[in-house]
Amino acid sequence: MADLPELTAQQQAAAVDRAADSLALTRGAGCGKTLVLARRFTTLLMSSAAAGGEGDPFERFVALTFTEKAAQEMLARVRAVLLDALAASVDDADRQRLAGWIADLPSAHISTIHSFCAAVLRRHAVEAGVDPNFAVLADELVAAQMLREAASDAVLAAAEAGDEAVGELIATADLPRVVEDVEFLLERRIGWRPAEYAAGGAIVARWRRRAAEVRGERLAALAADESLRDEFN
């Protein structure tokens, strides 16, 4: 049998006893979330077979992660659970089904979110209006370069179109600084809270408070710098 970690009572409840329920796992790194999700996946897989589900069971279940490393770890966990079940089974039909699942495991929908979305888009490329030969941009350096080019093109296009606000920004600060600010906003476009930018006066007041805080921090750092103190003395 595979050397599987023993589940705690909470993990057993989430992975097996309540596998059919909607749950949110809110634990820190290294607390066994991937193990629980893998056990939930296999529990649902086996429950589907026991209920007489027809067709490819892997087509009915999806397990998504944020990173390729987590996806590979989950795939390995699922394989280990299935191998353990195969070793423990004495029923020929059950062993044949488990062996088939293990062989077909590479086709299971256990992947990162972007990999799963890419597979769906390629399957329905005509309906989505995309080239099925597209590639997922995973290189951070290339992504950063493309972001800067897109921000620069957008700022220049707005300036050429006579956008007064953009013209004032470029007149006040140089073009690279404006492009850098656009990049900054783009990277944080999901995390911003609209309520914080609803009133102009509140924004200015918040910025002034922050400016005073930063000024105090910088002055304190300068005052603590012994080399500067010696130079002025």
Secondary structure, DSSP 8 states (H G I E B T S, - for coil): --------HHHHIIIIITTTS-------TTSSHHHHHHHHHHHHHHHHHHTT--S-GGGS-EEEESSHHHHHHHHHHHHHHHHHHHHH---HHHHHHHHHHHHHGGGSEEEEHHHHHHHHHHHTHHHHT--TT------HHHHHHHHHHHHHHHHHHHHHTT-HHHHHHHHHS-HHHHHHHHHHHHHTTTT--GGGGS-HHHHHHHHHHHHHHHHHHHHHHHHT-HHHHHHH-
